[in-house]
Amino acid sequence: MFLSVFDMFKVGIGPSSSHTMGPMVAAARFLDLMRASPFAFHGLRASLHGSLAFTGVGHATDRATILGLAGFVPDTYDAEKAEHALQEIRTSGKIRPQGLPELAFDPANDLVFDFDTVLPGHANGMMLMATDAQGDVTLRETYYSIGGGFVMTEAELAEGKDTEEGAPIPFPFKTAAQMLEMSQASGRTIAEMKRSNEAARGGVDNLKSGTRRLWQVMNDCIERGLTTEGVLPGGLAVKRRAKGIYDKLLQERGMNLTAPHTINDWMSVYAMAVNEENAAGGQVVTAPTNGAAGVLPATLRYYLDHVPGASEAHVEDFLLTAAAIGGLVKFNASISGAEAGCQAEVGSAAAMAAAGLCAVMGGSPAQVENAAEIALEHHLGMTCDPIKGLVQVPCIERNGLGAIKAVSAASLALRGDGTHLVPLDACIETMRQTGADMSEKYKETSLGGLAVNVPNC
C-alpha cells in the first residue's frame, strides 16, 4: 500500500476537503472526460446527494461545484478570479471552461440538492452530467468525495482499495504491525521507510521542496489566523477568537506567575487560527482533512516554538511519519466525517500529529506507534455534528483539544518503551466498526447532536 505524503497533505481551500475541495476536483475530472469525448455538448447539470446535499450549503459545495465546472482547482485557486467567474455564471447562465465550447448552466436550476436519493458508494456522492442541444444527457459520471480531498468514480470505488499504479516501493506496509516488522528488519525509522517509498515514486528533490512548501502553507495559515479579526461567514455570527487569545498570551510571556497549563492555550490558539482561516474559505493544507486541518500544524508549531532543541530540519521527518500513520487509517478505516464521524477526522489528525511529534523527539518506531494509538483511542466514538453544517462549532475548538491530546499522547509514549496493550491496528479497526455502527445523523449530516440542540440562527 502506498499513499504519498502529497496525497495525505494537499494544499487547498476551506471550509471542507470532502465538501468543497472534493466536488471541485470531481468537476475538474468531469471536464477532462468531456474533452476526451467525441460528443458535442451544449449544457451541464449536477446533483448532490447524501451529506453533500444535507450540509452542502454550509460547506459551499454548490459554489465549489460551479467553480470546478468553470475550470478552477484547489491547489491553484484564486479567490478574486473565482468570485468574478461565479458572478458571471450566475448572471449569464453560461460556463466557459478552457478547451470546451460555451455551455449552458443555470445554478438555480441545473444544480440540485437531492435529499432523497442516497448513492450507494459513499455518503458524499454527486452526479455530473453533460447534455446535447435538445437537453438530453449524453455523458454522465458519478463521483464520491471520500474525505481529505480524495475523489473516486463509481467504477474506481468498486475496484477496491488495493488498486494502485506506479513503480514498486521498498516498504509496502498495509498495517502498523507490518510497519514495525519492516522497521525492525531494516533498521530504519518510519520516516526513513516512508522517504524510501516516496523516492521510488517521485524522487528525493521533489520530496524536499514539496514538504518545505507544505509546512510554509501551514505556518502561513497559522500566522493569518493569529492576526485576523472579524466574524466568520455562514450566519452563526461566530467571532474569530485566535487573535485575541494570541495577543493575551504574548502579553503574559515572561511573567513569573504564569500557570503551567497555559502551554495548552498556545497549542489551542495555533489550531484555532488554522480552523478559523479554513472556516473563512482561506488556503489550508488537508491534514488529513480541512475540518481537522489545525491539529497537526498546531502540534508542529508547538514543537518548533516551545520544545528545547527543536529544529526545522526535522519537519520533513514529522510530516513523513504523520503521513505513514494517516495512510494506515485511510486504508484500513476512514478519514471522512461523513463516513465515520469526527473520530475519523480530528481523531486521525491527532494520531498523525502524535506520531510525528514522538518521532522528532527521538521516539523509537514502537513508541511512535504507541503515541498514534493513544491519541486515536481517546477520540473513538466522536460524532460529526456541525451546527448549521458549518465547519465552525464545535470544529474549531475541537482542533485545539485534538492538538493537546496529540502532544499528551506523544509525551506518554516517550515515557514508556513502546510496549502497550492495544495495538494501533486494533484501534483503527475499532474506529472503522464504530463508524459503521454510528447513526447517520451523527455523520456530517447536521441532523443530530449539537446541530439540533443549539439554536443555529
C-alpha positions as CSV (number, residue, x, y, z in Angstrom):
1,M,0.0,0.0,0.0
2,F,1.4,3.4,-1.0
3,L,-0.2,6.8,-0.2
4,S,2.1,9.7,-0.9
5,V,2.7,12.4,1.7
6,F,1.4,14.8,-1.0
7,D,-1.8,12.9,-1.2
8,M,-2.3,13.0,2.6
9,F,-1.3,16.7,2.7
10,K,-2.8,18.7,-0.1
11,V,-2.9,22.5,-0.5
12,G,-6.4,23.6,-1.0
13,I,-9.2,25.9,0.2
14,G,-11.7,25.9,3.1
15,P,-14.1,25.1,4.5
16,S,-14.1,21.4,3.8
17,S,-11.9,18.9,2.0
18,S,-14.7,16.5,1.3
19,H,-17.5,19.0,0.7
20,T,-15.5,21.8,-1.0
21,M,-12.2,20.5,-2.4
22,G,-13.6,17.1,-3.4
23,P,-16.5,18.4,-5.5
24,M,-14.2,20.9,-7.2
25,V,-11.8,18.1,-8.1
26,A,-14.6,15.9,-9.3
27,A,-15.8,18.7,-11.6
28,A,-12.4,19.2,-13.0
29,R,-12.2,15.5,-13.7
30,F,-15.5,15.6,-15.5
31,L,-14.3,18.4,-17.7
32,D,-11.4,16.2,-18.7
33,L,-13.9,13.4,-19.5
34,M,-15.8,15.8,-21.7
35,R,-12.7,17.0,-23.5
36,A,-11.9,13.4,-24.4
37,S,-15.4,12.6,-25.6
38,P,-16.5,12.7,-29.3
39,F,-19.9,14.2,-28.4
40,A,-20.8,17.8,-28.9
41,F,-22.0,19.3,-25.6
42,H,-24.3,22.3,-25.0
43,G,-25.1,22.2,-21.3
44,L,-24.2,20.9,-17.8
45,R,-26.1,19.6,-14.8
46,A,-25.1,18.5,-11.4
47,S,-26.8,16.7,-8.4
48,L,-25.5,16.5,-4.9
49,H,-26.5,13.5,-2.6
50,G,-26.2,12.3,1.0
51,S,-24.0,14.5,3.2
52,L,-23.1,16.7,0.2
53,A,-26.8,17.6,0.0
54,F,-27.6,17.9,3.7
55,T,-24.6,20.2,4.6
56,G,-23.7,21.4,1.1
57,V,-24.8,25.0,1.6
58,G,-22.8,25.4,4.8
59,H,-19.7,23.8,3.3
60,A,-20.1,25.8,0.0
61,T,-20.4,22.6,-2.0
62,D,-22.6,24.3,-4.6
63,R,-20.1,27.1,-5.1
64,A,-17.2,24.6,-5.3
65,T,-19.0,22.5,-7.9
66,I,-19.8,25.5,-10.1
67,L,-16.2,26.8,-9.9
68,G,-14.9,23.3,-10.6
69,L,-17.0,23.1,-13.8
70,A,-15.6,26.6,-14.7
71,G,-12.1,25.1,-14.5
72,F,-10.9,26.1,-11.0
73,V,-8.9,23.6,-8.9
74,P,-8.0,23.8,-5.2
75,D,-4.2,24.0,-5.4
76,T,-4.1,27.0,-7.7
77,Y,-7.3,28.6,-6.5
78,D,-7.5,32.4,-7.0
79,A,-10.3,33.9,-4.8
80,E,-10.6,37.1,-6.8
81,K,-10.9,35.4,-10.1
82,A,-13.3,32.8,-8.7
83,E,-15.6,35.5,-7.4
84,H,-15.7,37.2,-10.8
85,A,-16.3,33.9,-12.6
86,L,-19.1,33.0,-10.2
87,Q,-20.9,36.3,-10.7
88,E,-20.6,36.0,-14.5
89,I,-22.0,32.4,-14.5
90,R,-25.0,33.4,-12.3
91,T,-25.7,36.4,-14.5
92,S,-25.3,34.8,-17.9
93,G,-26.3,31.2,-17.2
94,K,-23.2,30.1,-19.1
95,I,-20.0,28.4,-18.3
96,R,-16.8,28.7,-20.4
97,P,-14.3,26.1,-19.4
98,Q,-11.0,26.0,-21.2
99,G,-10.9,23.6,-24.2
100,L,-14.7,23.3,-24.4
101,P,-17.5,25.3,-26.0
102,E,-19.7,27.7,-24.1
103,L,-22.1,25.6,-22.0
104,A,-25.5,26.4,-20.6
105,F,-25.6,26.2,-16.9
106,D,-28.1,28.0,-14.6
107,P,-27.1,27.3,-11.0
108,A,-30.6,27.8,-9.7
109,N,-32.0,25.0,-11.9
110,D,-29.1,22.9,-13.1
111,L,-27.5,22.2,-9.6
112,V,-29.8,20.1,-7.5
113,F,-29.5,19.2,-3.8
114,D,-31.1,15.8,-3.8
115,F,-32.0,15.0,-0.2
116,D,-34.0,11.8,-1.1
117,T,-31.6,9.8,-3.2
118,V,-28.6,8.4,-1.4
119,L,-26.0,7.0,-3.7
120,P,-24.7,3.5,-2.7
121,G,-20.9,4.0,-2.7
122,H,-20.4,6.7,-0.1
123,A,-22.2,9.3,2.0
124,N,-20.6,12.0,-0.2
125,G,-22.0,11.4,-3.6
126,M,-22.5,13.6,-6.7
127,M,-23.6,13.1,-10.3
128,L,-22.3,15.3,-13.1
129,M,-24.0,15.4,-16.5
130,A,-23.4,16.9,-19.9
131,T,-26.3,17.5,-22.3
132,D,-26.8,17.9,-26.0
133,A,-28.6,20.7,-27.9
134,Q,-32.0,19.1,-27.0
135,G,-31.2,18.9,-23.3
136,D,-30.7,15.1,-23.3
137,V,-27.9,13.7,-21.1
138,T,-25.2,12.3,-23.3
139,L,-22.4,11.9,-20.7
140,R,-22.8,11.1,-17.0
141,E,-20.4,10.2,-14.2
142,T,-20.9,9.5,-10.5
143,Y,-18.2,10.7,-8.2
144,Y,-17.6,10.1,-4.5
145,S,-15.7,12.6,-2.3
146,I,-14.3,10.1,0.2
147,G,-12.5,12.5,2.6
148,G,-9.4,14.6,2.6
149,G,-10.0,15.8,-1.0
150,F,-9.8,12.3,-2.4
151,V,-12.3,11.6,-5.2
152,M,-13.2,8.3,-6.8
153,T,-15.6,7.5,-9.6
154,E,-18.2,4.8,-9.1
155,A,-16.1,2.3,-11.0
156,E,-12.9,3.2,-9.2
157,L,-14.6,2.7,-5.8
158,A,-15.9,-0.7,-6.9
159,E,-12.4,-1.8,-7.8
160,G,-11.4,-1.7,-4.2
161,K,-8.7,-0.1,-2.0
162,D,-5.9,-2.3,-3.3
163,T,-5.9,-0.6,-6.7
164,E,-2.8,1.5,-7.2
165,E,-0.4,2.4,-10.0
166,G,3.3,3.2,-10.1
167,A,6.7,1.7,-9.5
168,P,7.2,-0.9,-6.8
169,I,8.0,0.6,-3.3
170,P,10.6,-1.0,-0.9
171,F,8.4,-0.9,2.2
172,P,4.7,-1.7,1.2
173,F,3.3,-1.9,4.7
174,K,-0.5,-2.1,5.0
175,T,-0.8,-2.4,8.7
176,A,1.0,-0.9,11.7
177,A,2.2,-4.4,12.6
178,Q,3.8,-4.8,9.2
179,M,5.3,-1.3,9.5
180,L,7.0,-2.2,12.8
181,E,8.2,-5.5,11.4
182,M,9.8,-3.9,8.4
183,S,11.3,-1.2,10.5
184,Q,12.9,-3.7,12.8
185,A,14.2,-5.9,9.9
186,S,15.6,-2.9,8.0
187,G,16.9,-0.9,11.0
188,R,15.1,2.2,9.6
189,T,12.8,4.6,11.2
190,I,9.2,5.1,10.0
191,A,10.2,8.3,8.3
192,E,13.2,6.7,6.6
193,M,11.0,3.9,5.2
194,K,8.4,6.4,4.1
195,R,11.2,8.5,2.5
196,S,12.4,5.5,0.5
197,N,8.9,4.8,-0.7
198,E,8.4,8.4,-1.8
199,A,11.8,8.4,-3.6
200,A,10.7,5.3,-5.5
201,R,7.7,7.2,-6.8
202,G,8.7,10.9,-7.0
203,G,12.3,11.5,-6.2
204,V,14.1,13.0,-3.2
205,D,14.3,16.5,-4.7
206,N,10.6,16.7,-5.1
207,L,10.1,15.4,-1.6
208,K,12.4,18.1,0.0
209,S,10.8,21.0,-1.9
210,G,7.3,19.7,-1.5
211,T,7.4,19.2,2.2
212,R,9.0,22.6,2.7
213,R,6.1,24.1,0.8
214,L,3.5,22.2,2.8
215,W,4.9,23.5,6.1
216,Q,5.2,27.0,4.7
217,V,1.5,27.0,3.7
218,M,0.5,25.5,7.1
219,N,2.6,28.1,9.0
220,D,1.3,31.0,6.9
221,C,-2.2,29.9,7.6
222,I,-1.4,29.9,11.4
223,E,0.0,33.4,11.0
224,R,-3.0,34.8,9.1
225,G,-5.3,33.3,11.7
226,L,-3.3,34.8,14.6
227,T,-3.6,38.3,13.1
228,T,-7.1,38.4,11.6
229,E,-10.2,39.6,13.4
230,G,-13.8,39.6,12.5
231,V,-16.9,37.4,12.2
232,L,-16.8,34.1,10.3
233,P,-19.2,33.8,7.3
234,G,-22.2,31.5,7.3
235,G,-24.8,33.1,9.5
236,L,-23.8,31.8,13.0
237,A,-22.0,35.1,13.8
238,V,-19.1,33.2,15.2
239,K,-16.4,35.7,16.2
240,R,-12.8,34.9,15.4
241,R,-11.0,34.3,18.7
242,A,-7.5,33.3,17.9
243,K,-6.0,36.8,17.6
244,G,-7.4,37.9,20.9
245,I,-6.1,34.8,22.7
246,Y,-2.7,35.1,21.0
247,D,-2.4,38.8,22.0
248,K,-3.1,37.9,25.6
249,L,-0.6,35.1,25.5
250,L,2.1,37.4,24.1
251,Q,1.4,39.9,26.9
252,E,1.8,37.2,29.6
253,R,5.1,35.9,28.1
254,G,7.9,36.2,30.6
255,M,5.7,36.6,33.6
256,N,6.9,34.6,36.6
257,L,3.4,33.6,37.8
258,T,2.1,32.2,34.5
259,A,0.4,28.8,35.2
260,P,2.0,25.7,33.6
261,H,-1.3,24.8,31.9
262,T,-1.0,28.0,29.8
263,I,1.0,25.9,27.3
264,N,-2.3,24.3,26.4
265,D,-3.6,27.7,25.3
266,W,-0.6,28.0,22.9
267,M,-1.4,24.7,21.3
268,S,-5.1,25.5,21.1
269,V,-4.6,29.0,19.6
270,Y,-2.4,27.7,16.8
271,A,-5.0,25.1,15.9
272,M,-7.9,27.6,16.2
273,A,-6.0,30.1,14.0
274,V,-5.9,27.4,11.2
275,N,-9.5,26.4,11.5
276,E,-10.8,30.0,11.6
277,E,-9.0,30.5,8.3
278,N,-10.5,27.3,7.0
279,A,-14.0,28.4,8.1
280,A,-13.5,31.7,6.2
281,G,-12.6,29.8,3.0
282,G,-8.9,30.5,3.2
283,Q,-5.9,28.5,2.0
284,V,-5.2,25.5,4.2
285,V,-3.5,22.1,3.9
286,T,-5.6,18.9,4.4
287,A,-4.1,17.2,7.5
288,P,-5.8,14.8,6.7
289,T,-8.9,16.8,6.1
290,N,-9.9,20.5,6.2
291,G,-12.1,20.0,9.2
292,A,-9.1,18.7,11.1
293,A,-6.5,20.9,9.4
294,G,-5.4,22.6,12.6
295,V,-4.3,19.7,14.8
296,L,-1.1,18.8,13.0
297,P,0.2,22.3,12.2
298,A,-0.5,23.3,15.8
299,T,1.5,20.4,17.1
300,L,4.3,21.1,14.8
301,R,4.4,24.8,15.6
302,Y,4.3,23.8,19.3
303,Y,7.4,21.6,18.8
304,L,9.3,24.3,16.9
305,D,8.4,27.2,19.2
306,H,8.3,25.6,22.6
307,V,10.4,22.5,22.7
308,P,14.1,23.0,23.5
309,G,16.4,21.8,20.8
310,A,13.7,21.7,18.1
311,S,14.8,22.3,14.5
312,E,13.1,22.9,11.2
313,A,15.4,20.3,9.8
314,H,13.1,17.7,11.5
315,V,9.9,19.0,9.8
316,E,10.2,16.5,6.9
317,D,10.5,13.6,9.3
318,F,7.5,14.9,11.2
319,L,5.4,15.0,8.0
320,L,6.6,11.7,6.7
321,T,5.9,9.9,9.9
322,A,2.4,11.5,10.2
323,A,1.6,10.6,6.6
324,A,2.5,7.0,7.2
325,I,0.1,6.8,10.1
326,G,-2.6,8.7,8.2
327,G,-2.2,6.3,5.3
328,L,-2.8,3.3,7.6
329,V,-6.0,4.9,8.9
330,K,-7.3,5.8,5.5
331,F,-6.5,2.4,4.0
332,N,-8.0,0.3,6.9
333,A,-10.8,2.6,8.1
334,S,-11.7,6.2,7.0
335,I,-10.7,9.8,7.3
336,S,-14.2,11.0,6.3
337,G,-16.5,12.5,8.9
338,A,-19.5,11.7,6.6
339,E,-18.4,8.1,6.7
340,A,-17.3,7.6,10.3
341,G,-17.9,10.8,12.3
342,C,-15.3,13.2,13.7
343,Q,-13.2,10.3,15.1
344,A,-12.1,9.8,11.5
345,E,-11.1,13.4,11.1
346,V,-9.8,15.0,14.4
347,G,-9.1,11.5,15.8
348,S,-6.9,10.6,12.7
349,A,-5.3,14.0,12.8
350,A,-4.4,13.7,16.5
351,A,-2.9,10.2,15.8
352,M,-0.8,11.6,12.9
353,A,0.4,14.6,14.9
354,A,1.2,12.5,18.0
355,A,3.3,10.1,15.8
356,G,5.1,12.9,14.1
357,L,5.9,14.7,17.4
358,C,7.1,11.4,19.1
359,A,9.4,10.7,16.1
360,V,11.1,14.1,16.1
361,M,11.6,14.0,19.8
362,G,13.6,10.8,19.5
363,G,10.9,8.2,19.9
364,S,11.5,4.6,18.6
365,P,9.1,3.2,15.9
366,A,7.4,1.3,18.7
367,Q,6.9,4.5,20.7
368,V,5.6,6.3,17.6
369,E,3.0,3.5,17.0
370,N,2.1,3.8,20.7
371,A,1.7,7.6,20.5
372,A,-0.6,7.2,17.5
373,E,-2.7,4.6,19.3
374,I,-3.1,6.7,22.4
375,A,-4.3,9.7,20.5
376,L,-6.7,7.8,18.3
377,E,-8.1,5.7,21.2
378,H,-9.3,8.8,23.1
379,H,-11.2,10.1,20.1
380,L,-13.2,6.9,19.5
381,G,-16.9,7.4,19.1
382,M,-16.6,11.2,18.4
383,T,-19.5,12.3,16.3
384,C,-19.6,14.9,13.5
385,D,-22.4,17.3,14.3
386,P,-21.5,20.8,13.0
387,I,-24.1,23.4,13.8
388,K,-25.8,24.6,10.6
389,G,-23.5,22.4,8.6
390,L,-20.6,24.9,9.1
391,V,-17.1,23.8,10.0
392,Q,-17.1,26.2,13.0
393,V,-18.9,24.9,16.1
394,P,-17.7,22.6,17.6
395,C,-15.0,22.0,14.9
396,I,-12.6,25.0,15.6
397,E,-12.2,24.3,19.4
398,R,-12.2,20.6,18.7
399,N,-9.0,21.0,16.7
400,G,-7.3,22.8,19.7
401,L,-8.2,19.9,22.0
402,G,-7.0,17.5,19.4
403,A,-3.6,19.1,19.4
404,I,-3.4,19.0,23.2
405,K,-4.3,15.3,23.1
406,A,-1.7,14.7,20.4
407,V,1.1,16.3,22.5
408,S,-0.1,14.4,25.6
409,A,-0.1,11.1,23.7
410,A,3.4,11.6,22.4
411,S,4.7,12.5,25.8
412,L,3.1,9.4,27.4
413,A,4.5,7.2,24.7
414,L,8.0,8.7,25.2
415,R,7.8,7.9,28.9
416,G,7.4,4.2,28.1
417,D,9.4,1.7,26.0
418,G,6.8,1.2,23.2
419,T,5.1,-1.9,24.7
420,H,1.3,-1.5,25.3
421,L,-1.9,-3.5,25.4
422,V,-3.9,-2.1,22.5
423,P,-2.2,-2.2,19.1
424,L,-2.7,0.7,16.7
425,D,-4.2,-1.8,14.2
426,A,-6.9,-2.8,16.7
427,C,-7.7,0.8,17.5
428,I,-8.1,1.6,13.8
429,E,-10.3,-1.4,13.3
430,T,-12.4,-0.3,16.3
431,M,-12.8,3.1,14.7
432,R,-14.0,1.5,11.5
433,Q,-16.5,-0.6,13.3
434,T,-17.7,2.3,15.4
435,G,-18.2,4.4,12.3
436,A,-20.2,1.7,10.6
437,D,-22.5,1.3,13.7
438,M,-22.9,5.1,14.2
439,S,-26.2,6.6,13.3
440,E,-26.2,8.6,10.0
441,K,-27.5,11.7,11.9
442,Y,-24.1,11.9,13.7
443,K,-22.0,11.7,10.5
444,E,-21.8,15.2,9.0
445,T,-25.5,15.5,8.1
446,S,-26.2,18.0,10.9
447,L,-29.3,16.0,11.8
448,G,-28.2,15.2,15.3
449,G,-26.1,16.2,18.3
450,L,-25.2,19.9,18.8
451,A,-26.6,20.6,15.3
452,V,-30.1,20.2,16.6
453,N,-29.8,21.1,20.2
454,V,-28.2,24.5,19.8
455,P,-30.1,27.3,18.0
456,N,-28.3,28.0,14.7
457,C,-29.7,31.3,13.7
